[in-house]
Each structure stands twice: as structure tokens, then as C-alpha cells.
């Protein structure tokens, strides 16, 4: 491998961590990166992010979520499936209604976003 010139200001710490190989070993594995990526994709859409925040305030059925967002049921179904697939929300059947709730992970994501931005 060709010698890479790096600034002196980071060289010592870089070498302590074992160089490129050491840093690669410290990275999350591919499965974890994929999981994190799915969460990032889920919250990258403003509608989904708004729904996640709203569900942290109040569990809701689809009819309330549609009224709040003014989105069509079919479009909202798609957004809810993305949030559910990433593990940020879950649902529970109550009679004729499907009630959506944030998961613990969903609450943690909202809390982290709220503190960070």
C-alpha cells in the first residue's frame, strides 16, 4: 500500500487507533449500518418525521393522522409502512381501528432530534 501523507495534527491519534485497519475494525458491521440507514431514510421525509413527532405526543388512528397531515389515505399508508418497517412505530388493533404508537426506538429518535436541533 502506498504511503498516505496525513497532517501532523491527526497523525498521532490515527496511529494510536491502528491506522485505517484499526478504524475499520471500530466501524459498525454491515448489518448495523443497514439498520441505521433504514432509520435515516425513514426520518428523511418531512411527512414521516412530522407523523413520528405527533405519535410521540399522542397515539392516533389513521383517520386522525390523515386529518392532521391532509394526505390521502393511500399515501399515508405508504409512509406508515416505512416508519413501521424501520421499527420507529408499531400498531395495535382496537375494534375497527388500527392505533399507531411510537416504539421505544421511535421515542429515542424524537428525543435525540429534539435535543440536537
C-alpha positions as CSV (number, residue, x, y, z in Angstrom):
1,X,0.0,0.0,0.0
2,X,1.2,3.4,-0.9
3,X,2.2,5.8,1.9
4,X,-0.5,8.4,2.6
5,X,0.5,11.8,3.7
6,X,-1.6,13.0,6.6
7,X,-1.5,16.2,8.7
8,X,0.6,16.0,11.9
9,X,-2.4,17.3,13.9
10,X,-4.2,13.9,13.5
11,X,-1.3,11.5,12.8
12,X,-0.7,10.5,16.5
13,X,-4.3,9.7,17.2
14,X,-4.6,8.0,13.9
15,X,-1.7,5.7,14.6
16,X,-2.9,5.0,18.2
17,X,-6.2,3.8,16.7
18,X,-4.3,1.4,14.5
19,X,-4.4,3.3,11.2
20,X,-7.0,2.5,8.6
21,X,-7.3,-1.1,9.6
22,X,-7.9,-0.1,13.3
23,X,-10.6,2.4,12.3
24,X,-12.3,-0.1,10.0
25,X,-12.5,-2.5,12.9
26,X,-14.2,0.1,15.1
27,X,-16.9,0.7,12.5
28,X,-20.4,-0.8,12.9
29,X,-20.8,-4.0,10.9
30,X,-22.7,-4.0,7.6
31,X,-26.0,-5.2,9.2
32,X,-25.9,-2.4,11.8
33,X,-25.1,0.2,9.1
34,X,-28.0,-1.1,7.1
35,X,-30.3,-0.8,10.1
36,X,-29.1,2.7,10.8
37,X,-29.5,3.6,7.2
38,X,-33.2,2.4,7.2
39,X,-33.9,4.7,10.1
40,X,-32.2,7.6,8.4
41,X,-34.3,7.0,5.3
42,X,-37.5,6.7,7.3
43,X,-37.0,10.1,9.0
44,X,-35.6,11.8,5.9
45,X,-39.2,12.6,4.7
46,X,-40.8,15.6,6.4
47,X,-44.3,13.9,6.5
48,X,-42.9,10.8,8.2
49,X,-40.9,12.9,10.6
50,X,-44.0,15.0,11.5
51,X,-46.0,11.8,12.0
52,X,-43.4,10.3,14.2
53,X,-43.3,13.5,16.4
54,X,-47.1,13.6,16.5
55,X,-47.3,10.0,17.6
56,X,-44.9,10.7,20.4
57,X,-47.4,13.3,21.6
58,X,-50.5,11.2,21.1
59,X,-51.1,7.7,19.7
60,X,-53.5,8.0,16.7
61,X,-55.6,6.1,14.2
62,X,-55.0,6.6,10.5
63,X,-58.1,8.9,10.2
64,X,-56.5,11.3,12.7
65,X,-53.1,11.2,11.0
66,X,-54.7,11.8,7.6
67,X,-56.7,14.7,9.0
68,X,-53.5,16.2,10.6
69,X,-51.4,15.9,7.5
70,X,-54.1,16.4,4.9
71,X,-52.6,13.4,3.0
72,X,-54.6,10.8,1.1
73,X,-55.1,7.5,2.9
74,X,-53.1,5.6,0.3
75,X,-50.1,8.0,0.6
76,X,-50.3,7.9,4.4
77,X,-50.4,4.1,4.3
78,X,-47.1,4.1,2.4
79,X,-45.5,6.5,4.9
80,X,-46.7,4.5,7.9
81,X,-45.3,1.3,6.4
82,X,-41.9,2.9,6.1
83,X,-42.0,4.0,9.7
84,X,-43.2,0.6,10.8
85,X,-40.6,-1.2,8.7
86,X,-37.8,0.8,10.3
87,X,-39.0,0.0,13.8
88,X,-40.0,3.5,14.7
89,X,-43.7,2.9,15.1
90,X,-46.0,0.0,15.8
91,X,-49.7,-0.5,15.7
92,X,-52.4,-2.2,17.7
93,X,-55.9,-3.2,16.6
94,X,-58.7,-1.8,18.7
95,X,-62.0,-2.8,17.4
96,X,-62.3,-1.4,13.8
97,X,-59.3,0.9,14.4
98,X,-55.6,0.4,14.0
99,X,-53.9,2.7,16.5
100,X,-50.3,3.7,15.8
101,X,-47.8,4.3,18.6
102,X,-44.1,5.2,18.7
103,X,-41.8,2.3,19.7
104,X,-39.1,2.9,22.3
105,X,-36.7,3.5,19.4
106,X,-39.1,6.0,17.8
107,X,-39.2,7.9,21.1
108,X,-35.4,7.9,21.4
109,X,-35.0,9.2,17.9
110,X,-37.5,12.0,18.5
111,X,-35.8,12.8,21.8
112,X,-32.4,12.8,20.1
113,X,-33.6,15.1,17.3
114,X,-35.3,17.4,19.8
115,X,-32.1,17.8,21.8
116,X,-29.8,18.1,18.8
117,X,-31.6,20.6,16.6
